Amino acid sequence: MSDECDGDHELAVAQKYHLYWAQATMEDEQGRALVNGSYLYRPSRFWEPFWILFDKLGQLNDYCFNQLIASEGTLMKLQHQSVKVIGEASVGAEALDYYSEAIPGWEDNVATFAKAAPLILLASLTEWGLKHLAYSLFGHVPKKTDRSMSDIQFHLNYLVHSGLKLNEPESLLTPIGTFREVRNNFAHGNWGTLTGQLQSVCLRDAIEEAAWRCDALTDK
């Protein structure tokens, strides 16, 4: 695939999912931004644990965008090959069977796995970030004692009760709850529920919310 085709494919994926490489832009011939990765802003105040969180979030953003490019590219390649094969007079039933199975599988990968994976990783990153801050601020990561509480809520409560001042800490749990629901539905194979849930989720909004939470948690 040529560089121009690669660029067109990246642009199509970026416009579909509203994600792009962190801090990067793609411009048209007039210099106007077609897509912009500056939604992952950098903190203006240096504090090492703070910067580490944003570095990891940017790293995750780029990994997720790369996976979306790859998944969409595989599906598009199979679809193009299928059209070409079907147009050949000598095509056999084996080839038709292959594409009739492969394409729906990759359509499902794109619709479900490719969107669920970033949210599952965001949930894990959020949990790691809370533990990272607990150790950075107080030198200790507690073990959860209340099984009725999620790990994320437990570690957030620990930070607040240990002296970290937050405005409306409960508001942080609402978007995190969506990530956890996605992770749980994925783990238990609730595909119908998961697919419906993902239709209302914007990956860019989820990553931006994660960035906002990082900012709130480290604004001490």
VOPA-953549 format. One record per residue (C-alpha): residue in one letter; x, y, z. Coordinates in steps of 0.25 Angstrom, whole numbers, plus 2048, in hexadecimal, padded with zeros to 3 digits. Each point is the difference from the previous one (the first is absolute). Layout:
N
AXYZ;...
! end
This chain:
220
M800800800;S80680E7FC;D80280B80A;E7F48087FA;C7F77F4802;D8057FE80E;G7FD80E803;D7F27FF7FA;H7FD7F4808;E80580780D;L7F780C7FD;A7F47F77FE;V8037F880D;A80280D808;Q7F38077FB;K7F87F3803;Y8057FF80E;H80580E803;L80D7FB805;Y80E8047FA;W80F7FF804;A80280780D;Q80480F7FE;A8017FE7F0;T7F88067F5;M7FC7FD7F2;E7FE80C7F7;D7FB8027F2;E8078087F5;Q7FC80D806;G8057FD80D;R7F37FE807;A7FF7F580A;L7F97F37FC;V8027F980D;N80780480C;G8057F880C;S80280C80A;Y7F37FB808;L80B7F9808;Y80580D806;R80D801808;P80180580E;S80580E802;R8067FD80E;F80B7F6802;W7FE7F580A;E8067F37FD;P7F57F6803;F7F680A7F9;W8097FF7F3;I8017F1801;L7F17FF7FF;F7FF8087F4;D80B7F97F9;K7F97F3802;L7F38067FC;G8068057F3;Q8077F37FE;L7F37F8801;N7F980A7F7;D80A7FD7F5;Y8007F1802;C7F08007FF;F8018097F4;N80A7F67F9;Q7F77F4804;L7F48077F9;I8088037F4;A8057F27FF;S7F27FA802;E7F98097F7;G80B7FD7F5;T7FE7F1802;L7F18017FE;M8028097F4;K80A7F77F9;L7F77F4802;Q7F58077FA;H8088057F4;Q8057F27FE;S7F27FA800;V7FB80A7F6;K80C7FC7F7;V7FF7F1802;I7F18007FD;G8028077F3;E8097F57FB;A7FA7F57F8;S8097F5805;V7FD80380F;G7FD7F3808;A7F67FE80B;E80C7FF80A;A80480E7FE;L7F2805801;D7FE7F880D;Y80D806806;Y7FB80F7FD;S7F27FD805;E8067FB80D;A80B80A802;I7F980D7FC;P7F57FF80B;G80A7FC80A;W80980C7FD;E7F3809800;D7FD7FB80E;N80F803804;V7FF80E7FB;A7F2802806;T8037FA80E;F80E7FC803;A80780C7FA;K7F7809808;A7FF7F880D;A80F7FE801;P80380F802;L7F680280B;I8057F3807;L80E806800;L7FB80D805;A7F97FA80C;S80D7F8803;L80880D7FE;T7F7808809;E8027F580B;W80F8017FE;G80080F800;L7F980080E;K80A7F6806;H80C8087FA;L7FB80D806;A7FD7F980E;Y80F7FB800;S80580E7FB;L7F880880A;F8007F780C;G80A7F57FE;H7F67F5801;V7F67F87F7;P7F57FA809;K7FA7F37FE;K7F18007FE;T7F87FB80B;D7F28037FC;R7FC7F67F5;S7F38077FD;M80880C7FB;S8078017F2;D80F801801;I80080D7F9;Q7F680680A;F8087FA80C;H80D8067FB;L7F980E7FD;N7FA80080E;Y80D7FD806;L80680C7F9;V7F5809805;H8007FB80E;S80F801801;G80080F7FD;L7FF8027F1;K7F680B7FE;L7F67FE7F4;N7F48077FC;E7F47F67FF;P8097F47FF;E7F37F77FE;S7FF8077F2;L80D7F97FC;L7F97F2802;T7F58027F6;P8087FF7F3;I8097F5807;G7F47F8802;T7FD7FF7F1;F80E7FB7FE;R7FE7F580B;E7F37FC7FA;V8077FE7F3;R80B7F8806;N7F67F7808;N7F77FE7F4;F80C7FC7F7;A8067F780B;H7F27F9801;G7FE7FF7F1;N7F3809801;W8028037F1;G7F28057FD;T80080A80C;L80F8047FD;T7FD8037F1;G7F4809804;Q80880780B;L80C8037F6;Q7F68077F6;S7FE80B80A;V80F801804;C80980A7F9;L80F7FC802;R80580E800;D7F780580A;A8047F4809;I80F8037FF;E7FD80F802;E7F87FD80D;A80C7F7804;A80980C7FE;W7F7809808;R8007F680B;C80F800800;D80080F801;A7F680080B;L8077F5808;T80E8077FF;D7FB80E803;K80580180E;
! end
